């Protein structure tokens, strides 16, 4: 039975980390090592972790340097054949690791296995909405424009694939292995940079499992208005990727930029910032007009939501939004039922 290293970065999550850890201990796949890195929390996160006495878990404390630095620390200790990433506020369903290990064992060409996810709120309650990414036949365009993995907590990765993208740099005066890029300008895009390098530099394929096995928590504080910094981070990511994958970027850079602008427009709608949403949606369409043809429904809904938010009275917009969420949830539930059947 292959060893799976679960790496968890924690920062100020004392009210949530216990549930996250319990979801790991509840896994039906038992050959795990669990490496928790407390990244300089100012609350009792580390103390909560220490209440768990499972011998498979190791807790490492470090000064606050960010999520990528915490993951790098965990990776330097990881001994597993597979690496499973879990954010300190997300949850796994019990059979997640077992099914993904089976998936990777049966598909030696796959470097990253991922799952569908359900959104939960800050209280851990289902929001009735799902991340339903493309699962198979993932192309370079999918990777650059759509990020099929959707969230890091859904991924299980071959250690071999991660080793192929590691690089060395100095940490506290000592030459050290790095896996995630800790560059500050990439802070909002470090996960996508990690997927890009595994797929484009190391040449591994990625594939998903058609089951809801990850519960992805929506944190309203984390959705704070950092849209400009997120776009700056994305531009830095495109610049970096251009250096090692110039052919792919020459073909797909404009669509990649446009789809990210559209994603930010949807986030601005969530934040009730109509003016910013409308600008981002318009910029996306101008950058890559073909998105109207490639994804007419999603593009149209995003643009319409931005317009309505900007123009309609707040009460009327809220009614339309609630109707849209209900229709979206109903459609996604049908898709989930089809996958199960």
C-alpha positions as CSV (number, residue, x, y, z in Angstrom):
1,X,0.0,0.0,0.0
2,X,1.5,3.3,-1.1
3,X,2.2,6.0,1.5
4,X,0.3,9.3,1.0
5,X,1.7,12.5,2.5
6,X,-1.1,14.9,3.5
7,X,0.3,18.4,3.8
8,X,-1.7,21.1,5.6
9,X,-0.8,24.7,6.0
10,X,-2.5,26.5,8.9
11,X,-2.7,30.2,9.7
12,X,-5.2,31.5,12.3
13,X,-7.7,28.8,11.9
14,X,-8.3,27.7,15.5
15,X,-12.1,27.4,15.0
16,X,-11.8,25.3,11.8
17,X,-8.6,23.2,11.9
18,X,-10.1,20.5,14.1
19,X,-12.8,19.6,11.6
20,X,-10.2,19.6,8.8
21,X,-7.9,17.2,10.7
22,X,-10.8,15.0,11.6
23,X,-11.8,14.7,8.0
24,X,-8.3,13.4,7.3
25,X,-8.3,10.9,10.2
26,X,-11.7,9.7,8.9
27,X,-10.2,8.6,5.6
28,X,-10.8,5.0,4.6
29,X,-7.3,4.9,3.2
30,X,-5.1,4.6,6.3
31,X,-1.5,4.6,5.1
32,X,-1.0,8.3,5.6
33,X,1.5,10.7,7.1
34,X,0.0,14.0,8.0
35,X,2.3,17.0,8.0
36,X,0.8,20.2,9.5
37,X,2.7,23.4,9.3
38,X,1.5,26.2,11.5
39,X,2.7,29.3,9.7
40,X,3.1,31.6,12.6
41,X,-0.5,31.7,13.8
42,X,-1.4,34.3,16.3
43,X,-4.3,32.3,17.7
44,X,-4.5,28.8,19.2
45,X,-4.3,26.9,15.9
46,X,-1.2,25.0,16.9
47,X,-2.6,24.1,20.3
48,X,-5.8,22.7,18.7
49,X,-3.6,20.5,16.4
50,X,-1.7,19.2,19.4
51,X,-4.9,17.8,21.0
52,X,-4.9,15.1,18.3
53,X,-2.6,12.3,19.4
54,X,-2.6,10.3,16.1
55,X,1.0,9.0,15.6
56,X,0.8,9.6,11.9
57,X,0.6,13.4,12.4
58,X,3.6,15.7,12.7
59,X,3.2,19.4,13.6
60,X,5.8,21.9,12.5
61,X,5.8,25.5,13.6
62,X,7.5,28.3,11.7
63,X,7.5,32.1,11.5
64,X,4.8,33.5,9.2
65,X,6.0,33.4,5.6
66,X,2.8,32.5,3.7
67,X,1.0,29.4,2.4
68,X,3.6,28.6,-0.2
69,X,6.4,28.7,2.3
70,X,4.3,26.4,4.7
71,X,3.8,23.9,1.9
72,X,7.4,24.0,0.9
73,X,8.3,23.2,4.5
74,X,5.9,20.3,4.6
75,X,7.2,19.0,1.2
76,X,10.8,18.9,2.6
77,X,9.6,16.4,5.2
78,X,7.2,14.4,3.0
79,X,8.1,10.7,2.4
80,X,5.0,9.6,0.5
81,X,4.6,8.3,-3.0
82,X,1.7,10.6,-3.4
83,X,1.2,14.1,-2.0
84,X,-2.3,15.3,-1.0
85,X,-2.8,19.0,-0.4
86,X,-5.4,20.3,2.0
87,X,-6.0,23.9,3.1
88,X,-6.6,24.2,6.8
89,X,-10.3,25.3,6.4
90,X,-11.4,22.7,3.8
91,X,-12.8,19.2,4.3
92,X,-12.6,15.8,2.7
93,X,-15.2,13.1,2.4
94,X,-14.0,9.8,3.8
95,X,-13.3,7.9,0.6
96,X,-11.5,10.7,-1.2
97,X,-7.9,9.5,-0.8
98,X,-8.7,5.9,-1.4
99,X,-10.4,6.7,-4.7
100,X,-7.7,9.0,-5.9
101,X,-4.9,6.5,-5.1
102,X,-6.8,3.9,-7.1
103,X,-7.2,6.5,-9.9
104,X,-3.5,7.2,-10.0
105,X,-2.6,3.5,-9.8
106,X,-4.7,2.7,-12.8
107,X,-3.5,5.7,-14.8
108,X,0.3,5.9,-14.8
109,X,0.4,8.8,-17.2
110,X,-1.6,11.0,-14.8
111,X,0.4,13.2,-12.6
112,X,-2.4,15.1,-10.8
113,X,-5.8,13.5,-9.8
114,X,-8.5,15.9,-8.7
115,X,-12.2,15.7,-7.7
116,X,-15.4,17.7,-8.0
117,X,-16.1,19.9,-5.0
118,X,-19.1,21.2,-3.1
119,X,-19.1,24.7,-1.6
120,X,-19.7,25.1,2.1
121,X,-20.1,28.3,4.0
122,X,-18.1,29.5,7.0
123,X,-20.3,27.4,9.3
124,X,-19.6,24.3,7.3
125,X,-23.1,24.2,5.8
126,X,-23.7,23.2,2.2
127,X,-24.4,26.2,-0.1
128,X,-26.0,23.9,-2.7
129,X,-23.4,24.9,-5.3
130,X,-20.6,22.9,-6.8
131,X,-17.3,23.1,-8.7
132,X,-17.9,20.8,-11.7
133,X,-14.6,21.1,-13.7
134,X,-13.8,19.3,-16.9
135,X,-12.5,15.8,-16.0
136,X,-10.9,14.2,-19.0
137,X,-9.0,15.0,-22.2
138,X,-7.4,18.1,-20.6
139,X,-5.7,20.2,-23.1
140,X,-3.1,23.0,-22.9
141,X,-5.9,25.5,-23.4
142,X,-7.9,24.0,-20.5
143,X,-4.9,24.3,-18.2
144,X,-4.0,27.9,-19.2
145,X,-7.6,29.2,-19.4
146,X,-9.8,27.2,-17.1
147,X,-7.7,25.7,-14.3
148,X,-9.7,22.4,-14.2
149,X,-8.3,21.5,-10.7
150,X,-10.4,24.4,-9.4
151,X,-9.0,24.3,-5.8
152,X,-5.8,22.9,-4.3
153,X,-7.6,20.8,-1.6
154,X,-9.0,18.5,-4.4
155,X,-5.6,17.4,-5.7
156,X,-3.5,14.3,-5.1
157,X,-0.1,14.4,-6.9
158,X,2.6,12.0,-7.7
159,X,5.7,12.8,-5.7
160,X,7.7,12.1,-8.9
161,X,5.9,14.9,-10.7
162,X,6.6,17.3,-7.9
163,X,10.3,16.4,-7.7
164,X,10.6,17.2,-11.4
165,X,9.7,20.8,-10.9
166,X,11.6,21.5,-7.7
167,X,14.3,24.2,-7.8
168,X,16.9,25.4,-5.3
169,X,17.4,28.8,-3.7
170,X,18.7,30.1,-0.5
171,X,16.7,30.1,2.7
172,X,18.4,31.6,5.8
173,X,21.7,31.4,4.0
174,X,21.4,27.7,3.1
175,X,20.7,26.2,-0.4
176,X,17.3,24.6,-0.1
177,X,14.7,22.8,-2.2
178,X,11.6,24.7,-3.2
179,X,8.4,23.4,-4.9
180,X,5.9,26.3,-4.7
181,X,7.3,29.6,-5.8
182,X,7.3,32.0,-2.8
183,X,7.7,35.1,-4.9
184,X,5.5,37.8,-3.4
185,X,4.2,38.9,-6.8
186,X,2.7,35.4,-7.4
187,X,1.0,35.2,-4.0
188,X,-2.6,35.0,-5.4
189,X,-1.6,32.6,-8.3
190,X,0.9,30.2,-6.6
191,X,-1.4,27.2,-7.0
192,X,-1.9,27.8,-10.7
193,X,1.8,28.3,-11.2
194,X,2.3,24.9,-9.5
195,X,-0.1,23.2,-11.9
196,X,1.3,25.0,-14.9
197,X,4.8,23.8,-14.2
198,X,3.8,20.2,-13.6
199,X,1.9,20.1,-16.9
200,X,4.0,22.4,-19.1
201,X,7.5,21.8,-17.7
202,X,7.3,18.2,-16.6
203,X,4.7,17.1,-19.1
204,X,2.4,15.2,-16.8
205,X,-1.3,14.9,-17.6
206,X,-4.1,15.7,-15.2
207,X,-7.5,14.1,-14.8
208,X,-10.5,14.3,-12.5
209,X,-12.9,12.0,-10.7
210,X,-16.6,12.6,-11.3
211,X,-17.5,12.6,-7.6
212,X,-18.0,15.3,-5.0
213,X,-15.2,14.3,-2.6
214,X,-13.9,17.8,-1.5
215,X,-15.8,20.4,0.5
216,X,-14.4,23.8,-0.3
217,X,-15.1,26.5,2.2
218,X,-16.1,30.0,1.0
219,X,-14.6,32.6,3.5
220,X,-16.1,36.0,3.1
221,X,-13.0,37.6,4.7
222,X,-10.8,35.8,2.1
223,X,-13.0,37.4,-0.6
224,X,-12.0,40.9,0.4
225,X,-11.5,43.4,-2.4
226,X,-8.1,42.3,-3.6
227,X,-9.2,42.1,-7.2
228,X,-6.5,44.4,-8.5
229,X,-3.7,42.5,-6.7
230,X,-5.1,39.2,-8.1
231,X,-4.9,40.5,-11.6
232,X,-1.4,41.8,-11.1
233,X,-0.5,38.3,-9.7
234,X,-2.0,36.7,-12.8
235,X,0.0,39.0,-15.1
236,X,3.2,38.0,-13.3
237,X,2.2,34.3,-13.7
238,X,1.7,34.8,-17.5
239,X,5.1,36.5,-17.7
240,X,6.8,33.7,-15.8
241,X,5.1,31.0,-17.9
242,X,6.1,32.8,-21.1
243,X,9.8,32.3,-20.2
244,X,9.6,28.4,-20.2
245,X,6.6,27.8,-22.5
246,X,6.8,30.5,-25.2
247,X,5.0,28.5,-27.9
248,X,2.0,27.7,-25.8
249,X,1.8,31.2,-24.4
250,X,1.9,32.8,-27.9
251,X,-1.2,30.9,-28.8
252,X,-3.2,31.0,-25.5
253,X,-2.0,34.1,-23.5
254,X,-4.9,36.4,-24.6
255,X,-7.6,33.8,-23.9
256,X,-6.0,33.0,-20.5
257,X,-5.9,36.7,-19.6
258,X,-9.5,37.2,-20.7
259,X,-11.0,34.2,-18.8
260,X,-9.2,35.3,-15.7
261,X,-10.7,38.8,-16.1
262,X,-14.1,37.2,-16.4
263,X,-13.5,35.2,-13.3
264,X,-12.6,38.4,-11.4
265,X,-15.7,40.1,-12.8
266,X,-17.8,37.3,-11.1
267,X,-15.9,37.9,-7.9
268,X,-16.6,41.6,-8.1
269,X,-20.3,40.8,-8.5
270,X,-20.1,38.6,-5.4
271,X,-18.6,41.7,-3.6
272,X,-21.5,43.9,-4.9
273,X,-19.0,46.1,-6.7
274,X,-21.0,46.7,-9.9
275,X,-18.7,49.3,-11.5
276,X,-15.6,47.1,-11.1
277,X,-17.5,44.0,-12.3
278,X,-18.7,45.8,-15.4
279,X,-15.2,47.1,-16.2
280,X,-13.6,43.7,-15.7
281,X,-16.3,41.9,-17.8
282,X,-15.9,44.5,-20.6
283,X,-12.1,44.1,-20.5
284,X,-12.4,40.4,-20.7
285,X,-14.6,40.6,-23.9
286,X,-12.3,43.2,-25.5
287,X,-9.3,41.0,-24.8
288,X,-10.8,37.9,-26.3
289,X,-14.1,38.5,-28.2
290,X,-14.3,34.8,-29.2
291,X,-15.4,34.0,-25.6
292,X,-18.9,35.0,-26.7
293,X,-18.8,32.0,-29.1
294,X,-16.7,29.6,-26.9
295,X,-18.8,30.0,-23.8
296,X,-21.8,32.2,-24.6
297,X,-23.9,31.3,-21.6
298,X,-21.3,31.9,-18.9
299,X,-20.0,35.0,-20.6
300,X,-23.5,36.4,-21.1
301,X,-24.5,35.7,-17.5
302,X,-21.4,37.4,-16.1
303,X,-21.9,40.5,-18.3
304,X,-25.6,40.7,-17.5
305,X,-25.0,40.3,-13.8
306,X,-22.4,43.1,-13.9
307,X,-24.9,45.4,-15.8
308,X,-27.8,44.6,-13.6
309,X,-25.7,45.2,-10.4
310,X,-24.7,48.6,-11.8
311,X,-28.1,49.7,-13.0
312,X,-30.9,48.1,-11.0
313,X,-32.1,49.0,-7.5
314,X,-30.5,46.9,-4.9
315,X,-33.7,45.1,-3.9
316,X,-34.6,44.1,-7.5
317,X,-31.1,42.9,-8.2
318,X,-31.1,40.8,-5.0
319,X,-34.3,39.1,-6.2
320,X,-32.8,38.3,-9.6
321,X,-29.6,37.0,-7.9
322,X,-31.5,34.7,-5.6
323,X,-33.4,33.3,-8.7
324,X,-30.2,32.8,-10.6
325,X,-28.6,30.9,-7.7
326,X,-31.6,28.7,-7.4
327,X,-31.6,27.9,-11.1
328,X,-27.8,27.3,-11.0
329,X,-28.0,25.0,-8.0
330,X,-30.9,23.0,-9.6
331,X,-28.8,22.5,-12.8
332,X,-25.7,21.5,-10.9
333,X,-27.7,19.0,-8.7
334,X,-29.0,17.3,-11.9
335,X,-25.4,17.0,-13.1
336,X,-24.3,15.5,-9.8
337,X,-27.1,13.0,-10.0
338,X,-26.1,12.1,-13.6
339,X,-22.5,11.5,-12.4
340,X,-23.7,9.3,-9.5
341,X,-26.0,7.2,-11.8
